[in-house]
Amino acid sequence: MLLKHASYPFSPFARMPELPEVEITVRSIAPIISGQTVVDFRSHHRKLRRPIPANLATQLIGQTVRHVFRRAKYIIIDFDHGSLIVHLGMSGSLRLIAGATSDIPPRKKHDHLEWFFSNGILLRYHDPRRFGLCVWTTSPPLTHALFARLGPEPFDERLTAEQLQISFSRRSIAIKNALMDAAIIVGVGNIYANEALFRAGIHPETPACQLRRARVSRLLAAIRATLNDALAAGGSSLRDYVHTDGEEGWFQLQTFVYGRSGESCRKCGTLIRTIRQSGRATYYCARCQK
């Protein structure tokens, strides 16, 4: 459903959109803007993580969207003569708005970018913290430096437990931190790393290099199952993330450990514990995760 009016819900948790949220965004906008021509582009704030190119409107107006896809947490919008690479940063979201120009809801304070399409659709980029980015490239998009050090996608069928174990074997860091290293595997953010480790029965402080093949195989399956469940639930809305129609995701309501410090484990009843790893909260069950 396309928005007639935009709203910006708030909750007390801060978390950037992760792979499921970005994938849902791509699935939402792709069928709406693919094949459509940009008739206008407006930049209301040029200072995101990187400055918005001053000539971006000239590059975009008159261009037709050919393909929309995702790599890691980046959204790539392909045109005939170049590509936009968009990252939602810590708090960004894209909103689809339908209706005549006179019916478009007023732009909010943090609506920084607007794309107007030939089918009457407006796509707005909203980002309170302005840590996202929008980059234009005329080279094949995946050759951009932003993608140079990224590891494999978790759903890539070519990614095997053997390959993942080899990557882990080179790291003495805790497995929780290894899962969040995009050079090893992309898209496993904090909430999903917590949940996957619980499902695999692995303590988050276990050194990555100590995991044997069987446990890595179980972990890879848990990562995929967790991300699939998150996609089915519409992602997780903890502070800023909402769908392109303004609706929230609901995965955060069914987590086993994330955000449940002091509550009973859904599996064994033990109280969920919390520690800090690399500045991020880690939740786990001491009985279920060894």
C-alpha positions as CSV (number, residue, x, y, z in Angstrom):
1,M,0.0,0.0,0.0
2,L,1.3,3.4,-0.9
3,L,1.2,6.3,1.6
4,K,-1.1,9.1,1.3
5,H,0.3,10.6,4.5
6,A,3.7,9.9,6.1
7,S,4.3,9.3,9.8
8,Y,7.5,8.8,11.7
9,P,7.1,6.5,14.7
10,F,9.5,6.5,17.6
11,S,10.5,3.9,20.2
12,P,13.3,4.0,22.7
13,F,15.8,1.7,21.0
14,A,18.4,2.8,18.4
15,R,19.4,0.5,15.6
16,M,20.3,0.8,12.0
17,P,18.3,-1.0,9.3
18,E,19.9,-4.4,8.6
19,L,19.7,-6.8,5.7
20,P,16.1,-7.9,6.2
21,E,14.9,-4.3,6.4
22,V,16.9,-3.3,3.3
23,E,15.7,-6.3,1.4
24,I,12.1,-5.5,2.3
25,T,12.7,-1.9,1.1
26,V,14.0,-3.2,-2.2
27,R,11.1,-5.6,-2.7
28,S,8.7,-2.7,-2.0
29,I,10.2,-0.1,-4.3
30,A,11.4,-2.3,-7.2
31,P,8.0,-3.1,-8.8
32,I,6.8,0.5,-8.3
33,I,9.7,2.5,-9.8
34,S,11.2,0.0,-12.3
35,G,10.5,1.1,-15.8
36,Q,9.6,4.6,-14.6
37,T,11.4,7.8,-15.6
38,V,12.6,10.4,-13.1
39,V,10.8,13.6,-13.9
40,D,12.2,15.6,-11.0
41,F,14.8,15.2,-8.2
42,R,15.2,17.5,-5.2
43,S,17.9,17.6,-2.6
44,H,17.0,19.5,0.5
45,H,20.1,18.7,2.5
46,R,23.4,17.9,0.7
47,K,25.4,16.9,3.8
48,L,24.7,13.2,4.4
49,R,27.7,10.8,5.2
50,R,29.0,12.1,1.9
51,P,27.9,15.3,0.1
52,I,25.1,14.8,-2.4
53,P,26.6,15.7,-5.9
54,A,25.6,19.1,-6.9
55,N,24.8,17.9,-10.4
56,L,22.8,14.8,-9.3
57,A,19.5,16.2,-10.6
58,T,21.0,16.7,-14.0
59,Q,22.2,13.1,-14.0
60,L,18.8,11.7,-13.0
61,I,16.1,13.7,-14.6
62,G,15.0,12.0,-17.8
63,Q,16.6,8.7,-16.8
64,T,14.5,5.5,-16.6
65,V,15.0,3.0,-13.8
66,R,16.0,-0.4,-15.2
67,H,16.7,-2.5,-12.2
68,V,16.6,-2.2,-8.4
69,F,18.6,-4.7,-6.2
70,R,20.5,-5.1,-3.0
71,R,24.1,-5.8,-2.0
72,A,24.7,-6.1,1.7
73,K,22.9,-3.1,3.2
74,Y,23.2,-1.0,0.0
75,I,20.3,-0.4,-2.4
76,I,21.3,-0.1,-6.0
77,I,19.1,1.7,-8.5
78,D,20.3,1.1,-12.1
79,F,19.7,3.5,-15.0
80,D,20.9,3.3,-18.6
81,H,23.8,5.6,-18.0
82,G,24.7,5.0,-14.3
83,S,23.6,3.8,-11.0
84,L,22.5,5.2,-7.6
85,I,24.0,3.5,-4.6
86,V,21.9,4.3,-1.5
87,H,22.6,3.4,2.1
88,L,20.1,4.0,4.9
89,G,22.7,4.7,7.5
90,M,21.7,4.6,11.2
91,S,18.2,6.0,10.8
92,G,17.2,6.2,7.1
93,S,14.1,5.0,5.4
94,L,12.6,5.3,1.9
95,R,8.9,6.2,1.6
96,L,6.7,5.7,-1.4
97,I,3.9,8.3,-1.7
98,A,1.2,8.3,-4.3
99,G,-1.3,11.0,-5.4
100,A,-1.5,14.2,-7.3
101,T,1.1,16.9,-6.6
102,S,-1.5,18.9,-4.7
103,D,-2.2,15.9,-2.3
104,I,1.4,15.2,-1.4
105,P,1.9,15.6,2.4
106,P,4.3,18.3,3.5
107,R,7.9,17.4,3.6
108,K,9.1,16.6,7.1
109,K,12.2,18.2,8.7
110,H,14.4,15.1,7.9
111,D,13.1,14.4,4.4
112,H,16.3,15.1,2.6
113,L,15.9,13.7,-0.9
114,E,12.9,13.3,-3.3
115,W,12.5,11.5,-6.5
116,F,9.4,12.2,-8.7
117,F,8.6,9.5,-11.2
118,S,6.6,9.4,-14.4
119,N,3.8,7.2,-12.9
120,G,3.0,9.9,-10.3
121,I,5.0,8.2,-7.5
122,L,7.2,10.2,-5.1
123,L,10.1,8.4,-3.3
124,R,11.3,10.2,-0.2
125,Y,14.5,9.6,1.7
126,H,14.1,10.3,5.4
127,D,17.1,10.3,7.7
128,P,17.2,12.1,11.1
129,R,20.9,11.4,11.7
130,R,22.0,12.0,8.2
131,F,24.5,9.1,8.3
132,G,23.2,7.5,5.1
133,L,24.5,8.2,1.6
134,C,23.5,8.5,-2.0
135,V,26.3,8.0,-4.5
136,W,26.1,8.2,-8.3
137,T,28.4,6.1,-10.4
138,T,28.8,5.5,-14.1
139,S,30.8,2.4,-13.7
140,P,29.3,-1.0,-13.0
141,P,27.9,-0.4,-9.5
142,L,29.4,-3.5,-7.8
143,T,32.9,-2.4,-8.9
144,H,32.6,0.7,-6.6
145,A,35.0,0.9,-3.7
146,L,32.1,0.6,-1.3
147,F,31.8,-3.1,-2.2
148,A,35.5,-3.9,-2.4
149,R,35.9,-5.6,1.1
150,L,32.4,-7.1,1.5
151,G,32.1,-10.8,2.2
152,P,29.5,-13.2,0.8
153,E,25.7,-12.8,1.1
154,P,24.2,-15.1,3.8
155,F,21.7,-16.5,1.3
156,D,24.2,-17.1,-1.4
157,E,24.0,-20.9,-2.2
158,R,27.8,-20.8,-2.9
159,L,28.5,-20.0,0.7
160,T,29.2,-23.2,2.5
161,A,30.0,-24.1,6.2
162,E,33.4,-25.1,5.0
163,Q,34.1,-21.6,3.5
164,L,32.7,-19.9,6.6
165,Q,34.8,-22.0,8.9
166,I,37.9,-21.1,7.0
167,S,37.1,-17.4,7.5
168,F,36.5,-18.0,11.2
169,S,39.7,-19.9,11.6
170,R,41.7,-16.8,10.9
171,R,40.0,-14.8,13.6
172,S,40.5,-15.1,17.4
173,I,37.8,-12.6,18.1
174,A,34.5,-13.6,19.7
175,I,32.1,-15.3,17.3
176,K,29.5,-12.5,17.9
177,N,32.0,-9.9,16.6
178,A,33.0,-12.1,13.7
179,L,29.4,-12.5,12.6
180,M,29.1,-8.7,12.5
181,D,32.3,-8.3,10.4
182,A,31.0,-7.6,6.8
183,A,34.3,-8.8,5.4
184,I,33.4,-12.3,6.6
185,I,29.6,-12.3,5.9
186,V,27.4,-9.4,5.2
187,G,24.1,-8.3,6.7
188,V,24.2,-10.1,10.1
189,G,23.6,-7.1,12.3
190,N,23.4,-7.0,16.1
191,I,19.9,-8.3,16.6
192,Y,20.3,-11.1,14.1
193,A,23.7,-12.1,15.4
194,N,22.2,-12.5,18.9
195,E,19.3,-14.5,17.6
196,A,21.3,-16.8,15.3
197,L,23.8,-17.6,18.1
198,F,21.0,-18.6,20.4
199,R,19.4,-20.8,17.8
200,A,22.8,-22.5,17.1
201,G,23.4,-22.9,20.9
202,I,26.8,-21.0,20.7
203,H,28.0,-18.7,23.4
204,P,28.7,-15.2,21.9
205,E,32.1,-15.0,23.5
206,T,33.4,-18.2,21.9
207,P,36.5,-17.5,19.8
208,A,35.5,-17.8,16.2
209,C,38.6,-19.9,15.4
210,Q,37.5,-22.6,17.8
211,L,34.3,-23.5,16.1
212,R,34.4,-26.9,14.4
213,R,32.7,-27.6,11.1
214,A,29.5,-29.1,12.6
215,R,28.9,-26.0,14.8
216,V,29.6,-23.7,11.9
217,S,27.1,-25.6,9.8
218,R,24.5,-25.3,12.5
219,L,25.3,-21.6,12.8
220,L,25.0,-20.9,9.1
221,A,21.6,-22.6,9.1
222,A,20.6,-20.5,12.1
223,I,21.6,-17.3,10.4
224,R,19.5,-18.1,7.3
225,A,16.5,-19.2,9.4
226,T,16.7,-16.1,11.5
227,L,16.9,-13.8,8.5
228,N,14.1,-15.6,6.8
229,D,11.9,-15.2,9.9
230,A,12.8,-11.5,10.0
231,L,11.8,-11.1,6.4
232,A,8.5,-12.9,7.0
233,A,7.8,-10.6,10.0
234,G,8.6,-7.4,8.0
235,G,11.9,-6.8,9.7
236,S,12.5,-5.2,13.1
237,S,11.3,-1.7,14.1
238,L,13.2,-0.6,17.1
239,R,13.4,3.1,16.5
240,D,13.5,4.6,13.0
241,Y,12.9,1.8,10.6
242,V,9.5,1.5,8.9
243,H,8.4,0.0,5.6
244,T,8.0,2.2,2.5
245,D,4.3,2.5,3.4
246,G,5.1,3.7,6.9
247,E,4.2,0.4,8.6
248,E,6.5,-1.2,11.2
249,G,8.2,-4.6,11.2
250,W,7.4,-7.0,14.0
251,F,10.4,-9.4,14.3
252,Q,11.4,-7.7,17.6
253,L,8.3,-9.1,19.2
254,Q,9.4,-12.7,18.7
255,T,13.1,-12.6,19.6
256,F,14.5,-15.4,21.8
257,V,17.2,-13.2,23.5
258,Y,17.6,-9.8,21.9
259,G,16.2,-7.0,24.2
260,R,15.1,-9.6,26.8
261,S,17.7,-9.1,29.5
262,G,16.4,-10.4,32.9
263,E,13.5,-12.2,31.2
264,S,13.1,-16.0,31.2
265,C,14.6,-17.9,28.3
266,R,11.7,-19.1,26.1
267,K,13.4,-22.5,25.8
268,C,14.7,-23.4,29.3
269,G,13.5,-20.6,31.7
270,T,17.0,-19.3,32.6
271,L,17.2,-15.6,32.9
272,I,18.6,-13.9,29.8
273,R,22.0,-12.2,30.5
274,T,23.5,-9.1,28.9
275,I,27.2,-8.2,28.2
276,R,28.9,-5.6,26.1
277,Q,31.0,-6.6,23.0
278,S,32.7,-3.9,21.0
279,G,30.3,-1.4,22.4
280,R,27.2,-3.3,21.5
281,A,24.7,-5.1,23.8
282,T,24.8,-8.9,23.5
283,Y,22.0,-11.0,24.9
284,Y,22.3,-14.8,25.6
285,C,21.2,-17.7,27.7
286,A,24.0,-19.2,29.7
287,R,22.3,-22.6,29.8
288,C,21.3,-22.9,26.1
289,Q,24.5,-21.4,24.7
290,K,27.8,-23.1,25.5
